[in-house]
Amino acid sequence: MKRKLSGLLAMLTLLTVMATGGLAEGGSVVIPEIRTAAFEIPDNEALRMIRDMKAGWNLGNTFDASNCFWLSEEKKMDYESAWCGVKTSQALIQAVKAAGFRTIRIPVSWHNHLSEDWTIDAAWLDRVREVASWAYEEGLYVIVNIHHDDDPAYYYPDAAHAENAARYVRTIWRQLAEKFADFDERLIFEAINEPRLTGTSHEWWWEAGDASCQDAMAQIVALNQVFVDTVRAGGGWNATRYLMVPAYDANPEYACQPAFTLPEDSADNRIIVSAHAYAPYSFALEQPGTDRFSLTDEGQKTGITGFLDLLYRTYVSRGIPVLMGEFGAMEKNGTLQDRVDWISFYVAEARARGITCCWWDNNLFSGAGERFGLFDRQDARCVNPELLEAFMTYCE
């Protein structure tokens, strides 16, 4: 059973059809009815908060832009638009909230904005705070992190770089904790993004029996502890702020390995497991992969429910919060209906297990790259209202 798009979104869809010349093959797009199994979700403050975060959205390819060597020292502030082409406006943040989102994740790369002693450039830090404040003042949950700083010169998760990595994580988070100490618990800090052995054969593939992988996981666990200890000592709201920590690659399956453990914390149940999953990979991210997703394909559906079940059993069922900080399925010239079916299924199954999801939006709508665009940042307009409607339908 499927239902048609609601009035406002249907009107937006019509405008999109008029502007682009069509939607999916066969005309209209419908939102499928997804019936999920019943999962027992413990009743505690942390899981109620995750529930309240509802639908999340990433300000991707913005403050996380890095290594933009074509920009001069005097133009470091232009990093914000170096990858996505547009600097963030308050109108965009307001449009994201108006669309129904309750959470904005702001990925930030810091290493291109540091002095020799790793002091963050004041203008860059002020700008990140300004955009975070726009979201915060709209009543949204806001996530700020360390993103593309995974480099031996900054932090790298192996024993050879352990001392330098710990010093880097401690130095950056000491400054961020101080800068945001007056923001209440709706501001969430995330330790590091997708920590991994970059440039190696294990960059995206962790193996329990490999010594280098075991070492990397141990170093990630240690860095997460440095992060927690540093923020907790930061004064103000940092004493009880929710903190997100990832496993290797932020992979949900690796977060459920015995080698990964959560940091000790002086605050009670304020640690959130951070996970990312563009799944099933062949549909969501692989190029060329496939541009088809079917609700009758059990293999494709298990590619989503498999890791969600692991996260539920390992964490949520025990009262520990989990947030899917990144997810998405890029546009590949397939039918829009397939993406609508996919996001409906993914979000419904995640929410049934007490997990909230944050869409990765990189402002990309054309070309050969990873087309995850949802909002056109030039005019703060949702380009894919059908995906938005499906997302909001199942994030309640």
C-alpha positions in Angstrom: 0.0 0.0 0.0 1.3 3.5 -0.9 0.1 7.0 -0.4 0.4 10.1 -2.5 2.5 13.1 -1.5 0.8 15.6 0.8 -0.6 18.9 -0.5 2.4 21.3 0.0 5.0 18.8 -1.0 2.9 17.7 -4.0 2.8 21.4 -5.1 6.6 21.6 -4.7 6.9 18.4 -6.7 4.8 19.9 -9.5 7.1 22.9 -9.6 10.1 20.6 -9.8 8.5 18.7 -12.7 7.9 22.0 -14.5 11.5 23.1 -13.9 13.3 19.8 -14.7 11.0 18.2 -17.3 10.0 15.2 -15.3 10.3 13.0 -12.3 10.6 9.2 -12.1 9.6 6.9 -14.9 5.9 6.5 -15.1 5.0 9.9 -13.6 3.9 10.3 -10.0 6.1 9.4 -7.0 4.4 7.7 -4.1 5.6 7.0 -0.5 5.5 3.3 0.4 4.0 2.1 3.6 6.7 0.5 5.7 5.7 -1.8 8.4 8.5 -2.5 10.9 8.9 -5.1 13.6 8.3 -3.9 17.2 11.5 -3.2 19.1 11.6 -2.5 22.9 13.3 0.9 23.4 14.4 1.5 27.0 12.9 4.7 28.5 15.8 7.0 29.6 16.7 10.6 29.0 19.4 9.9 26.4 17.1 7.8 24.2 14.3 10.3 24.5 16.7 13.0 23.3 17.8 10.9 20.3 14.1 10.4 19.5 13.5 14.2 19.8 16.3 14.8 17.3 14.1 13.2 14.7 15.5 14.0 11.2 19.1 15.3 10.8 20.9 17.2 8.0 24.6 17.6 7.3 26.1 20.9 6.2 28.5 18.9 4.1 31.5 19.9 2.0 31.5 23.3 3.7 33.5 23.9 6.8 35.0 20.4 6.3 36.8 21.5 3.1 40.5 20.9 3.4 43.8 21.1 1.6 42.5 23.7 -0.8 46.0 24.6 -2.0 44.7 27.0 -4.6 43.6 29.4 -1.9 46.1 31.9 -0.6 46.8 32.4 3.1 44.8 35.6 2.9 41.7 33.7 1.6 41.5 31.0 4.2 38.0 32.0 5.0 37.0 31.0 1.5 37.5 27.4 2.5 33.8 27.5 3.5 32.8 27.7 -0.2 35.8 26.0 -1.8 34.0 22.6 -2.2 30.3 23.4 -2.3 30.5 26.8 -4.0 28.3 28.7 -1.6 28.9 30.2 1.8 26.2 29.3 4.4 23.4 31.7 4.9 21.0 32.1 7.8 18.2 31.7 5.3 19.5 28.2 4.5 19.5 27.2 8.2 15.9 28.6 8.5 14.8 26.6 5.4 16.3 23.4 6.8 14.3 23.9 10.1 11.1 24.9 8.2 11.4 21.6 6.2 11.1 19.7 9.4 14.7 18.9 10.4 15.5 19.0 14.1 19.2 18.4 13.9 22.1 20.0 11.9 25.5 18.4 11.9 28.3 20.8 11.1 31.5 18.9 10.0 34.6 21.1 10.4 38.2 20.6 9.4 40.5 22.6 11.6 44.1 21.8 10.5 44.1 24.4 7.7 43.2 27.1 10.2 45.9 26.7 12.9 49.0 28.4 14.0 52.2 26.5 14.7 51.1 25.7 18.2 47.7 24.6 16.9 45.8 27.6 18.0 42.6 27.9 15.9 42.4 31.0 13.8 40.0 33.3 15.6 38.0 34.3 12.4 37.5 30.7 11.4 36.3 29.7 14.9 34.0 32.7 15.1 32.5 31.8 11.8 31.8 28.2 12.8 30.2 29.5 16.0 28.1 32.0 14.1 26.6 29.3 11.9 26.2 26.9 14.8 24.4 29.8 16.6 22.0 30.3 13.8 20.9 26.6 14.1 21.0 26.7 17.9 18.8 29.8 18.1 16.3 28.1 15.8 15.9 25.5 18.6 17.7 22.8 16.6 20.2 20.3 17.9 23.7 21.1 16.6 26.7 18.7 16.2 30.2 20.0 15.8 33.2 17.8 15.2 36.8 17.3 14.0 36.4 16.1 10.4 39.2 15.8 7.8 42.2 16.1 10.2 43.2 12.5 9.9 46.8 12.9 9.0 50.1 11.9 10.7 50.8 15.6 11.2 47.6 15.9 13.3 45.9 12.7 14.4 46.5 9.3 13.1 45.3 6.1 14.9 48.4 4.0 15.3 50.9 3.5 18.1 53.6 5.4 16.2 51.6 8.6 16.2 49.7 8.1 19.5 51.4 10.9 21.5 51.0 13.5 18.7 47.4 12.4 18.0 46.4 12.7 21.7 48.0 16.1 21.9 46.2 17.3 18.8 42.8 16.0 19.9 43.3 17.5 23.4 44.4 20.9 21.9 41.5 21.3 19.5 38.8 20.1 21.9 40.1 22.3 24.7 39.5 25.4 22.5 36.1 24.2 21.2 34.9 23.4 24.7 35.8 26.9 25.8 34.2 28.5 22.8 30.9 26.7 23.1 30.8 26.3 26.9 27.7 28.5 27.1 25.6 26.4 24.7 23.4 24.0 26.5 23.0 20.2 25.8 21.4 20.8 22.4 25.0 21.4 21.2 26.7 18.0 20.8 30.4 17.4 20.2 31.6 14.6 18.0 35.2 13.4 18.7 36.6 12.7 15.2 35.1 11.7 11.9 35.6 8.2 10.4 39.1 7.6 12.0 41.1 5.1 10.0 44.5 4.1 8.7 44.3 6.4 5.6 46.5 5.4 2.7 46.7 1.7 3.6 44.9 -1.4 2.4 42.8 -1.3 5.6 41.6 2.2 5.2 38.0 1.1 4.7 38.3 -2.5 5.8 39.0 -3.4 9.5 40.0 -7.0 10.2 39.8 -8.4 13.7 42.7 -10.7 13.1 45.1 -8.0 11.8 47.5 -6.5 14.3 47.5 -3.1 12.6 43.7 -3.0 12.8 43.7 -4.0 16.4 46.2 -1.3 17.2 44.1 1.3 15.3 41.0 0.4 17.2 42.9 0.7 20.5 44.2 4.1 19.5 40.7 5.2 18.5 39.4 4.1 21.9 42.2 6.1 23.6 41.5 9.2 21.5 37.8 9.0 22.3 38.8 9.0 26.0 41.1 12.0 25.5 38.2 13.8 23.9 35.7 13.0 26.7 38.2 14.0 29.4 39.1 17.3 27.7 35.5 18.4 27.1 34.4 17.5 30.6 37.1 19.7 32.0 36.0 22.6 29.8 33.6 24.3 32.2 30.0 25.5 31.6 27.7 23.0 29.9 30.6 20.8 29.0 30.2 18.9 32.3 27.0 17.2 31.1 27.0 17.8 27.3 26.2 14.7 25.1 29.4 13.5 23.3 29.6 11.3 20.2 32.3 8.8 19.6 33.0 6.6 16.6 34.6 3.2 16.1 37.0 2.5 13.1 35.6 4.3 10.0 32.5 5.1 12.1 31.4 1.8 10.6 28.4 0.5 12.6 29.5 -3.1 12.4 33.0 -2.2 13.7 31.3 -0.3 16.6 29.9 -3.7 17.7 33.2 -5.5 17.8 34.6 -6.4 21.2 37.8 -4.4 20.4 35.7 -1.2 20.5 34.7 0.1 23.9 33.1 3.3 25.1 35.1 5.8 27.1 34.6 6.2 30.8 32.6 9.3 31.6 31.9 11.4 34.7 28.4 12.2 33.3 25.8 9.5 33.4 24.8 8.0 30.0 25.9 11.0 27.9 28.0 9.1 25.4 26.4 8.6 21.9 27.7 6.0 19.5 28.5 7.7 16.2 27.9 5.6 13.1 27.8 6.2 9.3 26.3 3.9 6.7 25.6 4.5 3.0 23.8 1.2 2.5 23.4 -1.0 0.6 26.7 0.3 -0.8 26.0 -0.8 -4.4 22.9 1.4 -4.4 23.8 4.3 -2.0 27.4 5.1 -2.9 29.2 2.7 -5.3 29.8 4.0 -8.8 28.5 2.7 -11.0 26.9 0.1 -8.7 23.2 -0.1 -9.2 20.6 2.7 -9.5 17.7 0.3 -8.5 16.4 -0.4 -5.1 13.4 -2.7 -4.5 11.3 -3.3 -1.4 10.9 -6.8 -2.6 14.7 -7.5 -2.7 15.5 -9.1 0.7 19.2 -8.9 0.1 19.1 -5.1 -0.4 16.9 -4.7 2.7 19.1 -6.9 4.8 22.0 -4.7 3.8 20.3 -2.1 6.0 18.6 -4.0 8.7 21.7 -6.2 9.4 23.8 -3.4 10.9 20.8 -1.7 12.4 20.0 -4.9 14.3 23.6 -5.1 15.5 23.5 -1.5 16.8 20.1 -2.1 18.5 21.3 -5.3 20.2 24.7 -3.9 21.2 23.7 -0.5 22.4 20.1 0.7 22.1 18.6 -2.3 23.9 20.9 -1.6 26.8 19.8 2.1 26.9 22.9 3.5 25.1 22.1 6.1 22.4 23.2 5.7 18.8 23.1 8.4 16.1 23.6 7.8 12.4 25.6 10.9 11.7 25.8 10.3 8.0 23.6 8.4 5.5 22.3 9.0 2.0 21.8 7.5 -1.4 23.3 9.5 -4.2 21.4 10.3 -7.4 22.5 8.0 -10.3 20.0 8.8 -13.0 17.7 6.0 -11.8 14.1 6.5 -10.9 13.3 8.9 -8.1 10.8 6.3 -6.8 13.7 3.9 -6.0 15.3 6.6 -3.8 12.0 7.4 -2.2 11.4 3.7 -1.4 15.0 3.4 -0.1 14.9 6.4 2.3 11.4 5.4 3.6 12.7 1.9 4.4 16.0 3.1 5.9 14.6 5.7 8.1 11.6 3.7 9.2 13.8 0.7 10.2 16.3 3.0 12.0 13.6 4.9 14.0 12.0 1.6 15.0 15.2 0.7 16.7 15.6 4.1 18.4 18.2 5.5 16.0 18.0 9.0 14.4 19.6 9.6 10.9 21.3 12.6 9.4 21.3 13.1 5.6 24.6 13.9 4.0 24.0 17.0 1.8 27.0 18.2 -0.3 25.0 20.7 -2.5 25.8 18.6 -5.6 23.1 18.0 -8.1 24.8 17.3 -11.4 28.0 15.9 -12.9 29.9 12.7 -12.2 30.5 13.3 -8.5 28.5 12.1 -5.5 25.2 13.7 -6.0 23.7 13.9 -2.5 22.3 17.4 -2.8 18.9 18.1 -1.1 18.9 21.9 -0.6 20.2 24.3 -3.3 22.2 26.7 -1.1 22.0 29.6 -3.5 18.3 30.1 -2.8 17.8 27.8 0.2 15.3 25.7 -1.8 14.7 22.0 -1.4 15.4 20.4 -4.8 14.1 17.0 -3.9 10.8 17.5 -2.0 9.8 13.8 -2.6 12.8 12.6 -0.6 12.1 15.2 2.0 8.5 14.1 2.3 9.5 10.4 2.7 12.1 11.3 5.3 9.7 13.3 7.4 7.0 10.7 7.1 9.1 8.1 8.9 11.1 10.2 11.3 8.2 10.7 13.7 
